[in-house]
Amino acid sequence: MSTLKKYIGLSVIAGLLMVSCNPLELDQIDDPNNPSVGSVSENASRSQIQFLITGLESRHRDYVENVSRAWNTFGREIWYLNGSDPRFQTDWLGQAGREPDRVYFGFGSTGGGSWADPYQAIRQANVLISAAENTGNLSAEEQAAISGFARMIQGYQFMIPANFVYENGIRIDVEDPLNPGPYVSYEAGMEHSRSLLETADELLQTAGSGDFPFTLTPGFAGFTSLERIREINNAILARTNTYLEDWEGVLTALDNSFMDLEGDLQAGPAHPYTGAPDLFNPLFYIRDAAINTIVVVHPSVLEDATEGDARVAEKFFEREEPVIITTDATPLVGTHQDNRWPSNTTPIPFIRNEELILLKAEAHAQLGETDLAVQAINVIRNAAEIGDYTGATDQASLIDEILYQRRYSLWAEPWGHRWIDARRYGRLDEIDTSFDQGSIFLQFPHPQAEVNWDIYAED
């Protein structure tokens, strides 16, 4: 798939430390083997549209490695132990008073997978939309299907930088990379994601019924019809509405999604990894390998687990020999590693039925619909083999229970759920730092490349 991405010359932006570089601009390469963006902007062929769609799917997963390792470290779901570079411990854990600056380690001047990569996906989606809307080789229904799909990906991707910088705000007007719009608030960024997803839903309905008119990767297996893509779109919309605290909107979106209280909790679309010449699963580590660079389960996750919880054995592999890394603050001991990925080509889900059921529980709890909230909670608890919920049913108690179940059901998924959950409920101080003597970050500043670009643009 990476080969297909290169077809249109949309290479990863390099050299962003230079003042003149703009992480919102896609490269145009004058090479007959890698046609420029301009070559697909007018009357693109169907094969060019296909390449753009596959390229968008490839860019859609570029955030996974960085967000999975870093954000899940911030929320103390994992430690990313790295014996070669202690900054993955000291800086990411905020040890010895370390705080993120504009060139924060692991993100660089561009923000890496938490900033630049999502914007690259957003820009690629704009190229796809423009190509679809300006060609005579597609029917109106096909144009609507492609534009809806592209906006769905954009709605997902905008939420990544928004949650990265939080109150510092994001740019949502990036149509012209040489003249991007101003920063807007977190709420406005989320509203923009919602607007894109709602527009995507309308377009996908306009596209009619049947299958999506072009080929999608195996990550969309079981979701290749227009109706099923709409269900994915509504699942993402339910997550967005949760961040906006639009609880009725959450339930409406879930009703139109693939959520199924009696269905497979793992069901949902995924990012595929097929190996060379494509990428391998970046979260896969050989079990019990004698290495000192690895993602390990945070000790507090093991300590706080409910006895008999099936998710513990399912997700966490106990090593014969712990991984021990000594930092400036304290030795970090990883006794368990990630057990979710059978091989280095296992796909990584980006939204699942289990999350949707938990969103349903949260929305009902927030609306005072206790019985429905408990019903959804019990689906999760019984799947984990810990039995029905028997605690208090006031709203505060239900939210406590839901956040606890999210901690284990959504552990270390490529989104940093616990970090975001703790922040949106004002509970960052509840994240346990006693094992690493670090600190918890609220948010990050805009990457240095963004500041440099603004300075350059003014000159």
C-alpha positions as CSV (number, residue, x, y, z in Angstrom):
1,M,0.0,0.0,0.0
2,S,2.9,2.4,0.6
3,T,3.9,2.0,-3.0
4,L,0.4,3.1,-4.1
5,K,0.6,6.1,-1.8
6,K,3.8,7.2,-3.6
7,Y,2.0,7.1,-7.0
8,I,0.8,10.7,-6.6
9,G,4.0,11.9,-5.1
10,L,2.5,12.6,-1.6
11,S,5.7,11.9,0.3
12,V,6.1,12.4,4.0
13,I,7.2,16.0,4.7
14,A,10.9,16.2,5.6
15,G,13.1,19.0,6.8
16,L,10.4,20.6,8.9
17,L,13.0,22.1,11.2
18,M,13.6,24.7,8.5
19,V,11.7,28.0,9.0
20,S,10.2,27.8,5.5
21,C,8.6,24.4,5.8
22,N,4.9,24.0,6.2
23,P,3.5,20.7,7.7
24,L,0.1,21.4,6.0
25,E,1.5,21.3,2.5
26,L,1.8,18.1,0.5
27,D,4.9,17.7,-1.7
28,Q,4.5,18.1,-5.5
29,I,7.2,16.0,-7.2
30,D,8.0,16.6,-10.9
31,D,8.6,13.0,-11.8
32,P,6.7,11.0,-14.5
33,N,6.7,8.0,-12.3
34,N,5.2,9.9,-9.4
35,P,2.7,12.4,-10.9
36,S,2.1,15.6,-8.9
37,V,-1.0,16.6,-7.0
38,G,-1.9,18.9,-10.0
39,S,-2.1,15.9,-12.3
40,V,-5.1,14.5,-10.5
41,S,-6.9,17.8,-9.9
42,E,-8.6,17.8,-13.3
43,N,-10.4,14.9,-14.9
44,A,-8.6,12.2,-12.9
45,S,-8.9,8.7,-14.2
46,R,-10.6,5.9,-12.2
47,S,-7.2,4.3,-11.5
48,Q,-5.9,7.6,-10.2
49,I,-8.9,7.9,-7.9
50,Q,-8.2,4.4,-6.7
51,F,-4.6,5.3,-5.9
52,L,-5.8,8.3,-4.0
53,I,-8.2,6.3,-1.9
54,T,-5.6,3.7,-1.0
55,G,-3.1,6.5,-0.2
56,L,-5.6,8.1,2.1
57,E,-6.1,4.8,4.0
58,S,-2.3,4.6,4.3
59,R,-2.1,8.1,5.7
60,H,-5.1,7.4,8.0
61,R,-2.9,5.0,10.0
62,D,0.3,7.2,10.2
63,Y,-0.6,8.4,13.7
64,V,-0.8,5.0,15.3
65,E,2.7,4.3,16.5
66,N,3.3,7.8,18.0
67,V,-0.1,8.2,19.6
68,S,-0.2,4.6,20.9
69,R,3.1,4.9,22.7
70,A,3.1,8.5,23.8
71,W,-0.5,9.2,24.8
72,N,-0.9,5.8,26.6
73,T,2.3,6.7,28.5
74,F,0.8,10.0,29.5
75,G,-2.3,8.2,30.9
76,R,-0.1,5.5,32.6
77,E,-1.6,2.7,30.6
78,I,1.9,1.6,29.5
79,W,5.5,2.5,29.8
80,Y,7.5,2.6,26.5
81,L,10.8,1.4,27.9
82,N,13.8,2.2,25.7
83,G,17.2,1.1,26.8
84,S,18.9,3.1,24.1
85,D,17.3,6.5,24.8
86,P,16.2,7.4,28.3
87,R,14.2,10.3,27.1
88,F,11.3,8.0,26.3
89,Q,11.1,7.5,30.1
90,T,12.3,10.8,31.6
91,D,10.6,13.2,29.1
92,W,7.4,11.3,28.4
93,L,6.8,10.6,32.0
94,G,7.7,14.1,33.1
95,Q,10.4,13.0,35.5
96,A,12.6,15.5,37.3
97,G,10.3,18.4,36.4
98,R,10.6,17.8,32.6
99,E,7.7,19.5,30.7
100,P,6.8,19.5,27.0
101,D,8.1,22.4,24.9
102,R,7.6,23.2,21.2
103,V,10.3,20.7,20.2
104,Y,9.3,18.1,22.8
105,F,11.2,14.8,22.5
106,G,9.5,12.2,20.5
107,F,7.4,14.7,18.6
108,G,10.0,16.9,17.1
109,S,9.4,20.3,15.6
110,T,6.4,19.1,13.6
111,G,4.5,17.2,16.3
112,G,5.0,13.9,14.5
113,G,2.1,11.5,14.6
114,S,0.2,13.7,17.0
115,W,0.1,16.7,14.7
116,A,1.8,16.6,11.3
117,D,0.6,13.1,10.3
118,P,-3.1,13.8,10.9
119,Y,-2.9,17.0,8.9
120,Q,-1.2,15.1,6.1
121,A,-4.2,12.7,6.1
122,I,-6.6,15.7,6.1
123,R,-4.8,17.3,3.2
124,Q,-4.7,14.0,1.2
125,A,-8.5,13.8,1.8
126,N,-8.9,17.3,0.3
127,V,-6.9,16.2,-2.8
128,L,-9.2,13.1,-3.1
129,I,-12.3,15.3,-2.8
130,S,-11.1,17.7,-5.4
131,A,-10.1,15.0,-7.7
132,A,-13.5,13.3,-7.4
133,E,-15.5,16.5,-7.8
134,N,-13.5,17.6,-10.9
135,T,-13.6,14.5,-13.1
136,G,-16.0,13.3,-15.7
137,N,-15.1,9.7,-15.1
138,L,-17.4,9.3,-12.1
139,S,-21.1,9.3,-11.7
140,A,-22.7,11.7,-9.2
141,E,-23.4,8.9,-6.8
142,E,-19.7,7.8,-7.0
143,Q,-18.6,11.3,-6.3
144,A,-20.8,11.5,-3.3
145,A,-19.5,8.1,-2.0
146,I,-15.9,9.2,-2.3
147,S,-16.4,12.7,-0.8
148,G,-18.3,11.1,2.1
149,F,-15.6,8.6,2.8
150,A,-12.9,11.3,2.6
151,R,-14.8,13.6,5.0
152,M,-15.2,10.6,7.4
153,I,-11.5,10.2,7.6
154,Q,-11.0,13.9,8.1
155,G,-13.5,14.0,10.9
156,Y,-11.5,11.2,12.7
157,Q,-8.1,12.8,12.0
158,F,-9.0,16.4,13.2
159,M,-9.7,14.9,16.7
160,I,-6.0,13.8,17.0
161,P,-4.3,17.2,17.0
162,A,-7.3,18.7,18.9
163,N,-6.7,16.2,21.8
164,F,-2.9,16.7,21.6
165,V,-2.9,20.4,22.1
166,Y,-6.3,20.7,23.8
167,E,-6.9,24.3,25.0
168,N,-4.2,25.6,22.7
169,G,-6.4,25.1,19.7
170,I,-6.0,23.7,16.2
171,R,-6.3,25.0,12.7
172,I,-9.4,23.7,10.9
173,D,-9.0,25.9,7.7
174,V,-6.2,24.1,5.9
175,E,-7.6,24.2,2.3
176,D,-4.8,26.5,1.3
177,P,-1.6,25.2,2.9
178,L,0.2,28.5,2.1
179,N,-2.4,30.5,4.0
180,P,-3.9,28.3,6.8
181,G,-6.6,29.7,9.0
182,P,-6.3,30.8,12.6
183,Y,-6.3,28.5,15.6
184,V,-9.7,27.7,17.0
185,S,-10.7,26.3,20.4
186,Y,-10.9,22.7,21.4
187,E,-14.7,22.9,21.3
188,A,-14.7,24.5,17.8
189,G,-12.3,21.8,16.6
190,M,-14.6,19.1,17.8
191,E,-17.6,20.9,16.3
192,H,-15.7,20.9,13.0
193,S,-15.1,17.2,13.3
194,R,-18.8,16.7,13.9
195,S,-19.7,18.9,10.9
196,L,-17.5,16.8,8.7
197,L,-19.0,13.6,9.9
198,E,-22.5,14.8,9.6
199,T,-21.8,15.9,6.0
200,A,-20.2,12.6,5.3
201,D,-23.3,10.8,6.5
202,E,-25.5,12.9,4.1
203,L,-23.1,12.3,1.2
204,L,-23.0,8.5,1.8
205,Q,-26.8,8.5,1.9
206,T,-26.9,10.4,-1.4
207,A,-24.6,7.8,-2.9
208,G,-27.3,5.2,-2.8
209,S,-27.1,1.6,-1.8
210,G,-24.7,-1.2,-2.7
211,D,-21.0,-1.4,-2.3
212,F,-18.5,1.4,-2.1
213,P,-17.5,2.0,-5.8
214,F,-13.8,1.5,-5.3
215,T,-11.6,-1.1,-3.6
216,L,-10.8,-0.6,0.1
217,T,-8.0,-2.4,2.0
218,P,-8.6,-5.5,4.2
219,G,-9.0,-3.1,7.1
220,F,-12.5,-2.5,6.0
221,A,-13.4,-6.2,5.6
222,G,-17.1,-6.6,6.4
223,F,-17.6,-2.8,6.0
224,T,-17.4,-2.3,2.2
225,S,-21.0,-1.4,1.5
226,L,-22.1,2.2,1.7
227,E,-24.5,1.3,4.5
228,R,-21.7,-0.2,6.6
229,I,-19.4,2.7,5.9
230,R,-22.2,5.0,7.2
231,E,-22.2,2.9,10.3
232,I,-18.5,3.5,10.8
233,N,-19.0,7.2,10.3
234,N,-21.7,7.2,12.9
235,A,-19.5,5.3,15.3
236,I,-16.8,8.0,15.0
237,L,-19.6,10.6,15.4
238,A,-20.6,9.0,18.6
239,R,-17.0,9.5,20.0
240,T,-17.0,13.1,18.8
241,N,-20.4,13.8,20.4
242,T,-19.1,12.3,23.7
243,Y,-16.2,14.8,23.7
244,L,-18.8,17.6,23.1
245,E,-21.0,16.2,25.9
246,D,-23.9,15.9,23.5
247,W,-25.4,12.8,25.1
248,E,-28.6,12.6,23.0
249,G,-26.3,13.0,20.0
250,V,-24.2,10.1,21.2
251,L,-27.2,7.8,21.4
252,T,-28.6,8.9,18.0
253,A,-25.2,8.3,16.4
254,L,-24.9,4.9,18.1
255,D,-28.4,3.9,16.8
256,N,-27.0,4.5,13.3
257,S,-23.7,2.8,13.9
258,F,-22.6,-0.9,14.0
259,M,-23.0,-1.0,17.8
260,D,-24.5,-4.3,18.8
261,L,-25.1,-5.2,22.5
262,E,-25.1,-8.9,21.6
263,G,-22.4,-8.8,19.0
264,D,-18.7,-9.4,18.8
265,L,-16.9,-6.8,21.0
266,Q,-14.0,-6.8,18.6
267,A,-16.1,-5.9,15.6
268,G,-15.1,-2.8,13.7
269,P,-12.7,-1.4,11.0
270,A,-9.0,-1.6,11.4
271,H,-5.7,-0.3,10.1
272,P,-4.1,-3.1,8.0
273,Y,-0.5,-4.1,8.1
274,T,0.6,-6.6,5.4
275,G,4.4,-6.6,5.7
276,A,7.0,-5.7,3.0
277,P,6.7,-3.7,0.9
278,D,4.0,-2.3,3.2
279,L,4.4,-1.7,6.9
280,F,4.4,-4.1,9.8
281,N,2.2,-3.7,12.9
282,P,4.2,-1.1,14.9
283,L,2.9,-2.4,18.2
284,F,3.9,-6.0,17.9
285,Y,6.7,-7.4,20.1
286,I,7.8,-11.0,20.2
287,R,6.7,-12.5,23.5
288,D,9.5,-12.9,26.0
289,A,12.1,-11.6,23.6
290,A,15.4,-10.6,25.3
291,I,15.1,-6.9,24.4
292,N,15.1,-3.7,26.4
293,T,13.0,-1.6,24.0
294,I,9.4,-2.6,24.4
295,V,5.9,-1.5,25.5
296,V,5.1,-2.9,28.9
297,V,1.9,-2.8,31.0
298,H,1.9,0.0,33.6
299,P,2.1,-1.5,37.1
300,S,-0.9,0.4,38.3
301,V,-3.1,-1.3,35.6
302,L,-2.1,-4.7,37.0
303,E,-2.5,-3.6,40.6
304,D,-6.0,-2.1,40.1
305,A,-7.4,-5.0,38.0
306,T,-10.5,-6.9,39.3
307,E,-9.7,-10.5,40.3
308,G,-10.7,-12.9,37.6
309,D,-11.0,-10.3,34.9
310,A,-10.5,-12.1,31.6
311,R,-9.1,-9.0,30.0
312,V,-6.0,-9.3,32.1
313,A,-5.0,-12.7,30.6
314,E,-6.2,-11.7,27.2
315,K,-4.3,-8.4,26.9
316,F,-1.2,-8.8,29.3
317,F,1.5,-11.4,28.8
318,E,3.7,-12.1,31.9
319,R,7.3,-12.2,31.0
320,E,9.7,-14.8,32.4
321,E,12.3,-12.0,32.8
322,P,11.1,-8.5,33.5
323,V,12.5,-5.6,31.5
324,I,14.2,-3.1,33.8
325,I,15.3,0.3,32.7
326,T,17.0,2.7,35.2
327,T,16.2,6.4,34.7
328,D,17.3,9.5,36.6
329,A,14.4,9.1,38.9
330,T,13.8,5.4,39.6
331,P,14.2,2.0,38.0
332,L,11.2,1.1,35.9
333,V,10.3,-2.6,35.9
334,G,8.0,-4.1,33.2
335,T,6.7,-7.5,34.3
336,H,4.1,-7.8,31.5
337,Q,4.0,-6.9,27.8
338,D,1.2,-6.4,25.3
339,N,-0.5,-9.7,24.4
340,R,-3.0,-8.4,21.8
341,W,-1.1,-8.9,18.6
342,P,-0.5,-12.5,17.4
343,S,1.8,-11.5,14.6
344,N,3.5,-8.5,13.0
345,T,0.8,-8.3,10.4
346,T,-2.2,-8.3,12.7
347,P,-4.5,-5.3,11.9
348,I,-5.0,-2.6,14.6
349,P,-8.7,-1.6,15.1
350,F,-9.4,2.1,15.2
351,I,-12.9,1.9,16.6
352,R,-14.7,-1.2,18.0
353,N,-18.1,-2.4,19.2
354,E,-16.8,-2.5,22.8
355,E,-16.1,1.2,22.8
356,L,-19.5,1.9,21.4
357,I,-21.2,0.0,24.1
358,L,-19.3,1.9,26.7
359,L,-20.2,5.2,25.0
360,K,-23.9,4.1,25.2
361,A,-23.5,3.3,29.0
362,E,-21.9,6.8,29.5
363,A,-24.6,8.6,27.6
364,H,-27.4,6.9,29.5
365,A,-25.7,7.5,32.8
366,Q,-25.3,11.2,32.0
367,L,-29.0,11.4,31.0
368,G,-30.1,9.7,34.2
369,E,-31.3,6.6,32.4
370,T,-29.9,4.2,35.0
371,D,-31.3,0.9,33.9
372,L,-30.1,1.3,30.3
373,A,-26.6,2.4,31.6
374,V,-26.4,-0.7,33.8
375,Q,-27.5,-2.9,31.0
376,A,-24.7,-1.7,28.8
377,I,-22.2,-1.9,31.7
378,N,-23.2,-5.5,32.3
379,V,-22.5,-6.5,28.6
380,I,-18.9,-5.4,29.2
381,R,-18.6,-6.9,32.7
382,N,-20.0,-10.3,31.7
383,A,-17.7,-10.5,28.6
384,A,-14.8,-9.9,31.1
385,E,-16.2,-12.7,33.3
386,I,-16.6,-10.5,36.4
387,G,-20.4,-10.6,36.6
388,D,-23.1,-8.0,36.8
389,Y,-22.6,-4.6,38.3
390,T,-23.9,-4.5,41.9
391,G,-22.7,-1.1,43.0
392,A,-24.5,2.2,43.6
393,T,-26.5,3.6,40.8
394,D,-26.3,7.3,41.3
395,Q,-24.7,9.1,38.4
396,A,-21.3,9.6,40.0
397,S,-21.0,5.9,40.9
398,L,-22.0,4.9,37.4
399,I,-19.4,7.2,35.8
400,D,-16.8,5.8,38.1
401,E,-17.7,2.3,36.9
402,I,-17.8,3.2,33.3
403,L,-14.4,4.9,33.4
404,Y,-12.9,1.9,35.2
405,Q,-14.3,-0.5,32.5
406,R,-13.0,1.8,29.7
407,R,-9.6,1.6,31.3
408,Y,-9.4,-2.2,30.8
409,S,-11.6,-2.6,27.7
410,L,-9.8,0.1,25.8
411,W,-6.4,-0.4,27.3
412,A,-3.6,1.0,25.2
413,E,-5.6,1.4,22.0
414,P,-4.3,3.9,19.5
415,W,-6.1,6.9,21.0
416,G,-4.9,7.4,24.6
417,H,-8.4,6.9,26.0
418,R,-7.5,7.1,29.6
419,W,-5.5,10.3,29.3
420,I,-8.4,11.9,27.4
421,D,-11.0,10.4,29.8
422,A,-9.2,11.6,32.9
423,R,-8.8,15.1,31.4
424,R,-12.5,15.5,30.3
425,Y,-13.7,14.5,33.8
426,G,-11.1,16.6,35.6
427,R,-9.4,13.5,37.1
428,L,-5.8,13.8,35.8
429,D,-4.7,13.9,39.4
430,E,-6.0,10.4,39.9
431,I,-3.5,8.9,37.5
432,D,-0.9,7.0,39.5
433,T,2.6,8.4,39.1
434,S,4.0,6.7,42.2
435,F,5.8,4.0,40.1
436,D,7.8,6.4,38.0
437,Q,7.8,9.6,40.1
438,G,6.8,11.6,37.1
439,S,4.0,14.1,36.4
440,I,0.9,14.3,34.2
441,F,0.5,16.6,31.2
442,L,-2.7,18.5,30.5
443,Q,-1.8,19.3,26.9
444,F,1.0,20.2,24.5
445,P,2.1,23.5,22.9
446,H,1.9,24.0,19.1
447,P,4.9,22.3,17.5
448,Q,7.8,24.6,16.6
449,A,7.2,24.2,12.8
450,E,3.8,25.8,13.3
451,V,5.3,28.8,15.1
452,N,8.0,29.1,12.5
453,W,5.5,29.0,9.7
454,D,3.5,31.8,11.2
455,I,6.6,33.9,11.6
456,Y,7.7,33.1,8.0
457,A,4.2,33.9,6.7
458,E,4.2,37.3,8.3
459,D,7.6,38.3,6.9
